[in-house]
Amino acid sequence: MDAFKKKLILNSSRIVIKVGSSLLVNSKNNFINKKVINNICKDINFLIGQNKEILIVSSGALALGRKAISISDLNLKITEKQAI
C-alpha cells in the first residue's frame, strides 16, 4: 500500500470495505475462500482496534448462497444475479 493510501486510512474515522464475490468464492470450484475471509477479518479487527468504524458492503452473499442451495449462475437472469 502506498503512503498516501495508508495515511488516508489512518486519518479516517469511518472506512467502507467493499468485498466482492470474486474475493469470497474460488471461481474454479465455487468453494468459499477461507484464507481470504480470514485475512479480511484480521484487517477489520486491526482497524477496529484503531477505533475505526467499519462498514462492509458485499456482493458476495449471493455467490456464497448459490453454492449452499446448489444454484448455478449460468441459468440466472441479470435481475436474479443481483441482490435486489
N, C-alpha and C positions, 0 to 999 in steps of 0.2 A: 504494500500500500504506500502510495506516495505521501510526502509530508503534508501537503495541502489537505488531502482526504482525512488523514489521521488527526490533524488539528481541528478540522471541521467536526469530526465525530466527538472528539474530546471536549469541544466547546459547546456541544449541543445538549439540551436537556431532554429532548424527545427525539427518538430515532425510529423511522419506519423501515422495516425489513420486509422486502418482497421475496417470497420463496415460491418459485415456480415448480410445476410438476416435473420438469426436466432435471431438477436438482433432487427431488424426493424419490423418484422412481427410476430404476435402471431400465433404459429403453430397450435393451436386448431381451430381458426376461420379465419385465413388469413387476419385479420384486422391489420392496422398499429398500432404499439405500441407507441402511442403518448408520454407516460411518459418517455420511454427510449430515444426517439428522443429529447425530451425537455432537459433531463439530459445531453445528449451528447452535445447539443448546449450550455448549460451553461458551461460545461467544456471547450469547444472550445473558448467561449467568455472569460473565465478566462485566458486561455493560450495566446490568442491574446493580452489581457491586460498586459501580462508579456513580450510582444514583441517577441513572438514565431511565427515562420512561420508554418502554419498548412497545411498539405496535407491530404486529405481524399480519401481513397481507399474503394470502396464498391462493393460487390457482391449483395447488397440488392436491387438495382434498378430494376433488372429483377423480383424479387419476388414481389415488390410493383406494378410493371406494370402488372403482370399477373392478379392480383386482379382487377385492373382497367378495363382490357379488357376481363375479365371472361375466362381466360385460365387456365386449371388445369395442375398441374405438372405431373400428372400420365401418360399422353399420349405423353410426350415430349421425343425426343431422347436426348442423352447426349450433342450433339452439340447445340441443341435448349435450353437446360437448362443453358448453359454457355453464358456469354455476349461476343460474338465474333464479 
